[in-house]
Amino acid sequence: MSFFSTRRGFLKASGMAGAATMVGSLGAVVPARKYEHVGNLACAPLETVKVGVIGLGMRGPGAVSRISAIPGARVTALADLYKARVDAQNAWLTRNGFAAATAYYGAEDTWKKLVEDPEVNLVYVATPWQWHVPMVMYAMECGKHVACEVPMVFTVDDCWKIVEKAEEKRVHCMLLENCCYGYNEMLALNMVRNNVLGTLVHGEGAYIHDLRGWLFAENSYEGYWRLKWNAQHTGNPYATHGLGPICQYMSVGRGDQMRVLTAMNSGGFGFEEYVRHNKAKIDTLAAKSNGTKYGMSDKDALRGPWQQGDMSTAIIKTEQGRTIMVQHDTTSPRPYTRINLISGTRGMLKDYPLQIALDQHYDAPHLGWANQKQMEEIHAKYQHPLWRQAGLFAQKMGGHGGMDFLMDLRLCYCLQNGLPLDINVYESCQWSVIAGLTEESSKKDGSPVAVPDFTRGAWKDIVPLGIETVNINFDLNKAKTGRQMNV
Ligand SMILES: NC(=O)c1ccc[n+]([C@@H]2O[C@H](COP(=O)([O-])OP(=O)(O)OC[C@H]3O[C@@H](n4cnc5c(N)ncnc54)[C@H](O)[C@@H]3O)[C@@H](O)[C@H]2O)c1
């Protein structure tokens, strides 16, 4: 798989040589539009959202329980490689008073039967990254709405395929970026929409999460898929948790647009030291592991080297002149952070821990952080209405403190009511493709890389995300206590 979006390579891959036009000083290529854009797509309301979940490892089972709790939504089909994983979810469904779902398992392509199942109108993908593009494409080909775990896609070429398919079929294709629904992220969005931070200037996001214990473990990622990705790629493979919320604050893709990116990766010091210090454990793992999936053997993945490096840092500049820094580090002993920093002409907000500084009268040369009383006032005034309405229910349901439930809730609610989704196909592709673009730039020591405009200029017309909620009342007594959530 090549990440290089050269003009020749792109034209060959896309089969659109005659139709392509060159835009931007860095030579990003945009194929001519064939279909109307779907940035504000609204589809016929679904009376019941019938969800087929593919991938029941560490992440998928949480989706099964969350979706089951949403009024008007049902899990109707389940797919995994392993029968035991499908059976476990069906046992959970029946134990909790829901109908068992149709089970698909066995071969690597059995999931296609789930997609074709007439009792599925939303395909929900929670498989390893290597499977996302074929699953998303096939779902849309079959006329199904699709929601896919992060990141959805890695290459520019694959983004164009996904965008064209969504436009051709006029179906929804949403990246399941749960961090856009975090309490602090939605608070920030509400403050931005109320112009509390002034004109936005700069944002910072990250995925800094020590995953060493999971990467080098037997019963963790199926077939060591994530470690193998790290062995085979550099750049930032997992940018969307930090980037998605910043893009929503800035209305990137809906009034602004990413233009150019530069990225660098550090060496893999943490990777190497971890393996040196855990040699006995890793030798034992390697001795037992004979898999060869995901492009390399388990043994080679466990022993390294890993192209990924430890820290990836990228800076993106937008058409309107804003800047965004985005980082990734899963192999250093650092406390978890997504940074979540947004800064404007009248103040800023940053997370981990949440701190806010406001210059309300343009007269604060020595601006300090808001004190406890001021923070309480800010929460009272700007807590997002969705959190006010469904936050307690969501927290009880679980999933990263409730944000996963709110994401699934909004997704199902919009489908039931024929509304545009909070995250459209262009945002899904643009946030995800930072993986491929950071790899390209990092391999060239930070050379600037054009960020393609997958909206083909429609970003000027696509409506910015508002302060959206749902018209459902939640009975807290009916919330189930959330179950396992890993990463
Ligand atoms: N948004 C979040 O907070 C969050 C958190 C964790 C994981 N994720 C994402 O969720 C996805 C899954 O991650 P995970 O940690 O659950 O990985 P995992 O390895 O634990 O689970 C993947 C599952 O997919 C199944 N699978 C693999 N190939 C398949 C195929 N061809 N057909 C059917 N099933 C197949 C595997 O058997 C496994 O059960 C990844 O994309 C990851 O990035 C997101």
The ligand as a Gaussian input file, in Angstrom:
#p B3LYP/6-31G(d) Opt

LIG

0 1
 N      -12.975000       4.953000      19.645000
 C      -12.314000       4.373000      20.615000
 O      -12.217000       4.878000      21.727000
 C      -11.676000       3.047000      20.354000
 C      -11.182000       2.282000      21.404000
 C      -10.637000       1.044000      21.109000
 C      -10.572000       0.592000      19.803000
 N      -11.051000       1.374000      18.806000
 C      -11.040000       0.902000      17.422000
 O      -11.864000      -0.249000      17.330000
 C      -11.346000      -1.151000      16.369000
 C      -11.162000      -2.531000      16.980000
 O      -10.212000      -2.439000      18.013000
 P      -10.129000      -3.550000      19.138000
 O       -9.264000      -2.974000      20.200000
 O      -11.494000      -4.022000      19.498000
 O       -9.344000      -4.716000      18.373000
 P       -9.469000      -6.297000      18.667000
 O       -8.336000      -6.914000      17.979000
 O       -9.635000      -6.516000      20.133000
 O      -10.848000      -6.709000      17.990000
 C      -11.005000      -6.825000      16.609000
 C      -12.043000      -7.915000      16.340000
 O      -12.286000      -7.952000      14.929000
 C      -12.365000      -9.313000      14.550000
 N      -12.039000      -9.447000      13.119000
 C      -10.835000      -9.353000      12.523000
 N      -10.956000      -9.579000      11.205000
 C      -12.260000      -9.831000      10.971000
 C      -12.999000     -10.167000       9.805000
 N      -12.417000     -10.284000       8.621000
 N      -14.335000     -10.384000       9.933000
 C      -14.939000     -10.274000      11.148000
 N      -14.278000      -9.966000      12.289000
 C      -12.955000      -9.751000      12.194000
 C      -11.363000     -10.028000      15.436000
 O      -11.617000     -11.409000      15.535000
 C      -11.568000      -9.294000      16.758000
 O      -12.541000      -9.928000      17.549000
 C      -10.055000      -0.509000      15.859000
 O      -10.339000       0.188000      14.695000
 C       -9.672000       0.457000      16.946000
 O       -8.909000       1.553000      16.499000
 C      -11.601000       2.586000      19.063000

